[in-house]
Each structure stands twice: as C-alpha cells, then as structure tokens.
Amino acid sequence: MKPTAFDYARPRTLDEAVRLLSDVPGAKLLAGGQTLGPMLNLRLVQPSLVIDITRIPELARIEDEGDAVILGACVTHAAIEDGRITDPSNGFLARVAHGIAYRAVRTRGTIGGSLAHADPAADWLSCLTALGAEILVTGSKGRRRLPLGNFVRGAMATDMAHDEILDGVRIPKFSKGARAGFAKICRKAGDFAEAIGVAVHDAERGVLHLVAGATQGRPILIDAPRTGLADTWPPKLDGGVLRHSLRQAGLAGDGYELNIHAAAVRRAIAEAVAS
C-alpha cells in the first residue's frame, strides 16, 4: 500500500515546527521515519501534513551539563552506538544501542522518536527509565521537563499535547564505579523484545534501579529496598524472589510472562555485576 496524499513541511526552527503542529490538527512529525513510514504506507495514520524535523539544529544537540548529558531528539541510535556523543554512562548506552533492530534502522532511527512513540517493547524506554532520564518538551505554552516515568502514560501513550514536541532527553551521568546491565529476550536478533530487564547500580549516587520492560504498558520499576532486593549488591538472583517482586510492582500476565521478565531482570543483574 501507499500513503494517502499529504502536505510536507521542513521547518528550520523548533518554534516554527511547534506553530505548524498547533495550526494543523493531526499533523505528524517525521524524524527517522522507522515507525511513521510503515504506518503511513499501511494507512494506519493519514495526516494532512507531515513535518520533517531533521533540519532543526537544536534537535541534534549534545550538551554536557556537568552532572548530566542532554541528547537532542534527532540523535540517532547509530550515533550513540558509534560513540559520537558525550557518553554519560561509561559505555552502557552504546551497548544498548548496538542491540536495537538492525544497522540500517539504527542509522535512521532516533532516540526521540523511539521515546515519543512509547512502544513498551522499545529498548530506550526501559533503559532510560532505569537511568532516571528526564524528557524535555517544547510546545506553544513553553518548555517543560518531566521524568520519563511521568512522560509515558501507557502503551503508545504519552503526556504530550498535540502541539508539543519532544526536543531532548536529559540523562544523569554515572559515577566512576557505576554498574549497569541490559538484557532482552526475543525470538530472533533484531526483533522487538518479549521481555526486557535493566539493572543500574551506582553506589556513589545512591542509585539501585531494576526495571522490567516490554510489558503491556509502562516499564515497571521494581522498588528494590521495599522488596528486599537492595539488602546487598548484587541483589538475590533467585527467580522466585524476582517473580514476587514483579507481581508486587504491578506486572500483569500469566506465569510465562512472569518467568521471562524475571529471567530478563536476572540476566541484566548478572551483566551489571560482570561489567
């Protein structure tokens, strides 16, 4: 199939892009096009206007704030994989980026597009939740910053208004001794995940985050202290403890769902310990 007819605009500034979004109800943003392209071809979306934001310099920015790094929304997965960014994570982001789909997708796909789409099975959603990332949003009413956990409302649903653009993501820097692990369970390499596990331990900053992703909604952040998993590092790797913790944290599903998500988190912890 082919898309229905639509107008095309390529703004040069963020303010211009926001004005277009505000003026044209139902307009869609185009960055890497790895999600929007297929949706247009299948006519799952039929916008009257497609706004290409790839020529807006602010969306390609990389800013070092001292205790955090801001990546513009149009920074590609490949740029992160290849180390063409200021890395806040001691190489962890590059490892995650390397496992996203295939190189052709990583060359075009963007970190902002992945987060704005909010697919539960997307790698960045779970990874950046564990890292404590914040989302930067610009709209007709100004700019705001909010935790990723508050930005994502559910599967394919975010807190953005129709005239707002995700313009960047702010990622706290690891301390020197921080450890992190990422595990993805899928049927074959390059597929979307059936289960994702992320473990981040940064004792200097007092951080211990365990996340289960590729759920039916938002990534699940396990309350490690409340469940007893924070008593020691590494946390207990017993599958029964993890399954109980996931159930307490709100993971829905049958025994299979619990088992594969517990396995993913357990593998992420093991990778973090070995890193």
N, C-alpha and C positions, 0 to 999 in steps of 0.2 A: 504494500500500500504506500501511498504518498500523502504528505500533509495536505490539509486544506490550505487555501490561499491565505497569506498573512503579510502584513507590512513589516519592514525591517528597519531598525534604527541602531546606530552605533554612536552612542554619546561619548564625549571625551572627558566628562567630569562626573563625579558622583552626584552632585546636585542636579545635573541635567537628567541623569538616569532616574533619580527619585521623582522629578517632575513628570517624566514620561509615565512612570508607574502610576502616579497619582491621577494623571489626566486620562489614562486609557484603562478602564476596568478589564481585568482578565489578561492583561499583558504578561508575558513570560520573559524571564531573564535567561540569557544564554552565556555560559562561560565555557566549560569544556565540552558540553553537549553530550556527555556519555549517558545521561539519563533522559534529558529533554529530546534528543534526536530520535531515539526509538519511540518515545511517547508521541512525538509529532507524526512519525511515519505510521504508527498504528491508530492514529486519530484518537488516542486516549485524552489528549488535550487539543483544543482547536482555538488558539489565541488569535485575536485580530492583529496583534503586534508582538514581535519578538525583539527584545532589546539586548543587543550584543554588548557585554560589559568588559570585554577582553582588552580594550584600548584605554581603560581608565587607570592611570599610573598608581593612584592610591590603593587600588585593589591588588597590585603586585608588590606592595611594600613589604619590607622585612625590617622591623625595628627592634633594637635591643634596649630594653628599659632598665637594665641592671639586674633586677630580680625576676624578670620575665622577658619573653620574646613575643612580639606580635607578628603574625603571618597574615598578609592580605588574603582576601577570599580567593583570588585567582592564582595563588601559588599552587603549582601542580604537584601531584603525587611524585612525579619523577624528579622534580627539583629537590624535594625532601629526601628521596631515596639516594640521589647522587651527592648529597651534602652541599647543595648550592644555597643553603640557608644558614643563618646563625642558629646553631642547634642548642636548645635548652635542656636536652635530655640525655646527654652522654651517648648518643648514637641510637637510642631506643626508637625515636620517630623514624629513622631511616630503615630500621629492621621491620617496623610495621608497614611502612610504605612499600617495601620490596614484596610483600605478600599480597598486595591489592591486585586482583584480577591479572591482567597481562600488561606487558611493557607498553603496547600501543595505547591501552586505556590509561595507564599511568602518565603517559606523555601529554595527554589531553585533559584528563580529569583533574578537578581542582578540590582543594580541601574545603573551601567554602561551599561549593556545590554539593559535596557529599553531606555536609552538616545541614545545609538548608533543606535537602531532600528528606533527611531524617529517617532513612531506611534502617530499621533495627538491626539488619544484618551487615550494615556497612562498618568497616574496620575503625574508621576515625571516631565514630560516635562513642564506641566503648572505650577506645584508647584514651581519648581526650577527657572523657568523664573521669577516668581513673587518675589522670594527671591534674585534675582540678582546673581545667581550662574555663575561660570566660569568653562569651560571644559578644562581639561589637556590632551594633546595628545602627544604621542611619536611615531616617525617614523624614517625612515632611514636618514632623514635630520636633526634629532634632536627633541627637545621638544618645544612645544608652548602652550600658554594659551589664550583662547578667550572666550568672553561672550557667554552664551548659546544661546542668540538670534542670534548671528552670526554663531554659530556652525550648527544650524538647518536651512536648506535651504528651506524645504517644507516637505510635507508628505513623510515619509520614505526616506528622502534625507538629508545628512549632508555634512559638509565641509571636511571630512576626505578623504585623498588619500588612494589608495588601500593598501599601505604599512604602514599605521598608525593605532595605537591602542588608543582608549580612555582609559587612565590609571587612571583617577580620576576626581572628581568634587570638586570644592572649593566653600564653602557656607559661606557667611558672617554671623557673629554672630548677633543675636538680642540684643538690649539693654534690660534692665530690664522691661521697660514699653511697649515693643512692643506687638502688637496685630496681629493675623492672623486668617483667616478663609478659609475653603476649602469646596466646595460643588460640588457634582457630580450627574447628572441626567442620570439614565439608567433604562432599562426596568425591571431588577431584580438585586439583590445584586450579586456582583461578575462579572457582565458583563462589557465590555468596555463602556465608557461613550458616551452618545449622546451630552452632554454639560458639561463643567467644568467651575467653577468660583473660583477664588482665590483673596483674599484681604489681603494685608500686609500693616500695618501702624506702622511705627517706628519713632515717632516724634524726638527722640534724634538724629537719623541719617539723618533726613530729607527725609524719605522714605514714599511714598504712591504709592503702585503698585496695580493696578486692572488688572487681566488677565482673558480672556475668552479662554478656551481650548476646545479640541475635535472639532476643526474647520476642514476645508478642507485642511489646510496647517499648518503653524507655529502658536503657541499660539499668541493671539492678546493682546498686552499690551496697555491698554487704557491710553491715555495722560490725566490724571486726572486734572492737572492745566488748560490745554487748553480747556477742556470741561466743566469746572466749578465745577467738582465733588470734587475738593480739597479745596473749599472755607471753608468748615467746616468738622469736623470729629464727627460723621460718615457722609460720603457723602450722598446726597439725594438718597433715595431709590425708587424714582418714576420710574416705568418701562419705561415710555416714554423717560425720560432723558437717561436711560441706553441704550435703543434701538438706540436712536440717536447717542450716543457716540460710540456704537459698529459699527454702519454703517460708521461713520466718521473714525474709526480706521481701516476699511477695511474688516469687516466681510461680506462674500458673503452668499447668500442664500435667501430664501423666508421669509415670515412673521413668520412662525413656527420656523425657525432657529433663527431668531432674538429674539423671545419670550422666547425660552428655554435657550438661552445663557444669556439673560438679567435676567431671573429668577435665573440661577446658580450664576451669579455675585452678585445679590441682597442677596441670601442666604449666600454667602461667607462673604459679608459685615456684615450681621447680626450675623454670628458666630464670626467674629473678634471682634465686639462690645461686645459680651457676654463673650468672653474668658478672 
